[in-house]
Amino acid sequence: MIEDKTGNEDLLDIRIAGFLDTRLHEVEEAVRKAAAAEIMPRFRQLADYEVVEKNGPHDLVTVADRLAEEHLTASLTELLPGSVVVGEEAVHADPSILEALHGDAPVWIVDPVDGTRQFVHGDSGFCTLVALARRGEVLASWTFAAARDEMAVAVRGQGVVLDGRPLTQAPAETGAPLEVATSHPDFTTDDQKRALLGLRTEGVAPRPCGSAGLEYLAIAKGELDAVAFSWENAWDHAAGLLLVTETGGGHLTVAGEPFRIEGGNALPFTAGRDAATVERVIGLLRAEA
C-alpha cells in the first residue's frame, strides 16, 4: 500500500486522484514501450519453442506474454509507488497474487497479450490490456492494439479517448440483428453452454469471440452490441468493462448483479452497449440456464 503516515484513507484516495489527473500519458507511454520492446518484434516471428500450451490448444502463452508482463510490472509500479500488479502470467505461476484484488493498495491488472492465439497465428486481432483498480473499482484502463496502432484510454466518470479523440458510441442500426460475441466452447461448462444456447434465437446473431479486450472496444465503438462470457479472469475484463460503461453501456451476471472483478460471479455474464441490450441478453441467458 502507498505509505500514508497519517493513517487517513482519504489521503490515499486523493493521491490516486492526483495520479489520474496528471500521469495518464505516462501510463500510455509505458504500455506502448512494453509492446514495442517485447511484443511487436516477435509478431509473426515466433519460433515453435516460444509458444506453450497452458490449458489446452486455445490457451497459449508465448515469450512475448511473459516478457511484456515483466516490463509492465516494473514500469507501472515505478510510476505509482506502493501499487501492486495482478498479471495473467504471474497469477498462472502463483494464484495467491489474486488476493491483491481484495486489498487496499492500488492494483494494476495486466494482460500483456490478450488474444494470444491470434498473435501466434499472425493475426492483428490482439491487444495489451492494463487497468488501475482499488477495492474492486476500476478507475482507469488502457487498451492498446499494437498491430493496429489503436489506443483507447478510459477514466471513470470522464469517458473514453480513442487515439486522442473523445469516443462517442454510434447508435444501433434499427432492425438489425443483435450481434453478440460469445465464449469459446472450450471455456464453458455444460450449464454455461445451455445458457449460451439462449442466444440462438430470432433477432440475435451470436458468434465466437476473439480477443476479449477488442470485443469490448468494439462495443464502445458501436461495432458490436454485446458480449456473453463464461469466465471471469480480471485481466480479460477489467479494462474493457470500463470502456463499455464509460460509453453508456453496462454489464450484468445471470444473477442480475454487476460483474465483480474480484471474482465470485454467477456465470455467464453480459456487457452491452446500453441497458436495454444488457437486459435482453441476460434474459435470454437466464431462459436456458
N, C-alpha and C positions, 0 to 999 in steps of 0.2 A: 504494500500500500504506500502511496505517496506520504512521506513523513509530514505529520501535522502536529507540531508541538503544543498547540492549544487544545488538541483533542476535539476540535469542532468540525463535525462532518460538513457543515455548511461551507466552511472554508475550502474543503476538498472539492466540493461541487463548483465553487467559484473558480478554483484553479483549472478545473477541466473546462468550464465555460470559456475561460480566457484562452486556453489552448485552442478550442474550436474557433474562436473569433480571430485568432492571429496566425495559426500554423497549419491550416488545412493544405495550403500549397506545398508545404514541406512533406506532408504525408503522401500527397500525389507524386511528388518527385521521387520519394523513396520507393513507391510502387513501380514507377517507370524504370528506375535504375535496377531494381531486382529483376524485372522482366528483361531488360536489355543485357544484363550481365549473365543471367543464368538460364533464361527460357528461350529467347529468340535465337541465340547462336546454335541451339540444339533442335530447333524446329526443322523437321524434315531431314535431320542429320543424325538421328538416334541410331546407335548400334543395338543389336539384339540384346546384348548383356546389360544394357542400360534401362531395360524395361522389365518389370517384375509384376507378377500377379499377386494381389493381396488376398482377395476373397473370391477368386474366380476370374474368368476372362473379361468380364465387364467392369472389373475393379482393379485398375492398373496403377502402378506408381513408377516414376522414372527418376533418373538422376536429377533432372531439371526440377521436379517437385521438391525433392529434398534440399537441394542447394538454394533454391529460391526461398523456401521457408526459412532456412538458416539466415539468409541475407536479410529478410524482412524482420525476423526476430531481433537481430542485432540493431537494425536501424530504427525500428519503431519504439523499442524500449529506450533507446537513447533519446529519441525525440520527447518522450513522456516518461521521465524518471519515476520509478515506482509502479509502472504498469507491468502487466504480465501478458503472455501470449498463449492462446489456445489455438494451436495449428493442427491441421489434419494429420500430418506425418508424425508430429510429436505425440499426439494422442494415440495414434496407432501403436507407437512404441511404449507408451506409458498412459493408460486410460485414466489414471488418477489426476492427470492435468486438467480434466474436465471440471474438477471441483472448483477451479478458479471462477467459473461462471456464477457460482453461488456466493462468492466473496465480495468484499467491499472495494478492492482495488480495481481500477480501470483495466479492462481486458481488451486486447487486440485479438479478434477472431480472424484467422487466416486460412484461406485455401489457395495455395500457391499456383496450382494449375487446376482450375475447375473445368472438367471436360478433358481429362487426361486421355481417354480413349480417342477422342477426336485429335488431340495433339499428337498421339502416337501414330495415327493414320495419316498425318499430314494435312488435316482439315483445319481451317482457320477458326472453327467454332469452339474456342476455349477462351478462358479469361482468368485473371487473377482477382481474387476477392479479399477485401480487408474491411472489417467493421470494428468500430470502437464502441464498447458497451460497458455499462456499470449497473450492477444489481438487476440484471435481466433486461435492461432497457438499452436498445441500440441507439446511440447518439449520432453516429455519422458512419458513412460507408463509401467505399471506393470500388468500382467495378471497371477493370481495365482489360479490354480485348486487344492485346498487344499486336496480334497479326492483322488487326483491322484498324489499329491506332485510334481506338474509341475509348474515351474515359468518361464515366458517369460518377458524379460526386453528389451524395445526398446528406443533408444535415437535418436532424429532427426539428420540425417547425419552420424550416427555411426553404424547403423544396429541393429540387434536383437541378444540377447543372450538367449538361452533356456537351462535351468538347467546348467548354467555355460559354455556352449559351443556356439560359433557363429552359427546362424541358416542360412543355405542356402537352398532356396526353391528347391525342386526336380522338374525336368522338367515334363511337362504334358505328359500323355500317348498318343501316336499317335493314332488317330482314335477313341478314347474313347468318349462317350457322355459327354457333358459339364454338370458337376454336380453343381447345384445352390440351395442353401438353401434360402427359401423364408419366408416372413411374415406369421404368423398365420392369417387366415381369420377374426378372431375377432378384429384384429388391422388394418383393411383396409377399406377404403371407397369403394363405388360401382365403382368409376372411377379407383381406385387403383387395385381393383380386376380385372377389364377389362385389365389393363396394364399387370398385372402378368400373365394373360392368354396367353400373347405373348410368354411365355417361354414353353408353351405346344406345342412344335414343334419337328420335327425330329432332332436328334443330340443333344438335350438338355434333361437333366434329373432333373427336379425340385423336391424338397422335402421340407416339413415343417422344419423350423429351430428349433434348441434347444436354448441353451444359446448363445446369440449373441457373447459374448466375445470368447467362444470356437469355434464358426464358423469362426471368424476372425483368430484365431490361427490356425485352420485347413487350411485356405488359405495360411498363412505364411509357414506352414509345407509342403505344396504341396499336402494335402489330400483332398482339396476341390477347385473347380475352382472359384466360385463366390458366393456372396450373393445378394439378391434383397429384400430390406427392405422398408417399407412404414411408418415408424415412425422415429422421429429424436431426441429422448432424448439423450443428450450429454453423459450421464453416460453409455449408452449402446454402443456407437460407438467410442468415442474419443480414448480409449486405443487401440482398435482393428484396427482402421484405420491407426494408426502409425505402428503397426505390419505389416500390408499389404504393406504400401508404402516403409517401410524400407527393405522389402524383394523383391522389384521390381514390386509391384503391383500398382494399382491406384483406383480411385473412381470418379463417375460422377452421377449427378442427371439427370432426364429426360429433364431438361433444358440445358443439356450439360455443366454444371458448377460443379466444385469440391464441395463436401459436406462441409457445414459450421457447425461447432459445436455450433455456437451461435444460430442456427435455421433459419427459414425463407426459407427453401429449397423447391424446387419443387420435389414432391414425386410421385412414388418411386424413389429410387436411387440404384446404384450398387457399389460394391467393388469387384475387381477381381485380379487374380494372375499376370496379365500383361495387357498392353494397349490393345492388340488385344481382349482379353477376355472381358474387360470392354466395348469396343466399340460394340462388338457383343451383349452383354446382353442389353445394353442401346438401341441399335437399335430394338431389339425385344420388349422391353417395350414401346418404342415410337410407334411402329406399331399398338398397340392396345389402346394406351392412348387417 
